Amino acid sequence: MIIQIKSLTKKIAKNLIDTRRHLHMHPELSFEEHQTVAFVKQQLESYGIQQIIPRAKTGLEVLIEGKNPSKKVIALRADMDALPITEANEVPYKSKNIGVMHACGHDVHTTCLLGVAQILHQLKDEFEGTIKLLFQPGEEKLPGGASLMIKEGVLQNPRVSNVIGQHVMPLIPVGKVGFRSGLYMASTDEIYVTIKGKGGHGAMPHLCVDPVLVMAQLINALQTVVSRSANPIIPSVLSFGKVIANGATNVIPNEVYMEGTFRTLDEKWRSEAHERMLSIADGIAKANGASIHFDIRKGYPFLMNDPVITERAKQAAIEFLGNENVLDLDIWMAAEDFAYFSQAAPSCFYRLGTRNQEKGIISGVHTPTFDIDENALEIGTGLMTWLALSELKV
């Protein structure tokens, strides 16, 4: 079967590249993937696939039934949304939507799952069970398209036994993939802070309540949540990436605005950290005579890879790619809404290598120069097909 899958994947390799480039040139932001989902639906219908169900407004649930469809049901997931980034790559397939870019590889994920759909549809008389393909919107934006699709019942009717997802990894060379059992990716919470004081002339700070100074105290004090309140064995990250003070060299502003993120891998500590941050903000506000509105918006949970499913997937990957091309991964403090699937059903979320040092393809995700070695498309499509069929046999 491996030889057959590799042969079928090789036949559609050029189409995979064309598909990925089309998607890359026409990126759409989270929950705005109208043209993308229309394109995906058109492609699926061209393969002869008929069971296509709209989900979460700009998503799709697709059923491919083999013999004895109720024997076992598994789901494969690909996200479709892009990021609000202006692409800096000068390539023929550069984004045509200024300010929007597939900088996280979701064009790759969607392309690979379309390839998987095409191959599985051709092989439907050669396997038992059902494979659901989940083309998901809005991975990059709360509340996350995965949570919405789950609420709409994509893991039911028929009930899914487990879920498999793949994601590009520019740190891994093309041709290789990576797996990790157990805790893998962090929860993520968004933090929005408004500090209000009393502005005035920079030469007369004694007549002001300086929100810039309060901001500095707050950022420093909040770091103790990770450095002094967290158990050192629990990974935690607290970062602020946006601060707007909008005063001048001689103007103390009335308020300061901040945005940040908190991530961890323990739900109990996550709640405790929220309370600790709110307490620190309240104390600093009172001490300075300022007011602080501290808004924590709870985001995705941590991602847990089921050890049994992940080990089976890893061994199947070794069979498909060779032992030297299958790597063990460390914990990753980025977040993914695939975590919702991982907490609703036994799941495996693995990494697809896309890096090529010789070609200069080395940029990280979420950067304006992110790109992939397109040989990864054939590998990702073939491997995901093999993982699905291997899991149906268990």
Secondary structure, DSSP 8 states (H G I E B T S, - for coil): -HHHHHHHHHHTHHHHHHHHHHHHHS---TT--HHHHHHHHHHHHHTT---EEEETTTEEEEEEE-BSTTS-EEEEEEE---BS------STT--SSTT-B--SSHHHHHHHHHHHHHHHHHTGGG-BSEEEEEEE--TTSTT-HHHHHHHTTTTTTTT-SEEEEEEEEEEEETT-EEE--EEEE---EEEEEEEE-B-EETT-GGGSB-HHHHHHHHHHHHHHIIIIIS-TTS-EEEEEEEEE---BTTEE-SEEEEEEEEEES-HHHHHHHHHHHHHHHHHHHHHHT-EEEEEEEE----EEE-HHHHHHHHHHHHHHH-GGGEEE---B-S--THHHHHHHS-EEEEEEEEEBTTTTB---TTSTT----THHHHHHHHHHHHHHHHHHT-
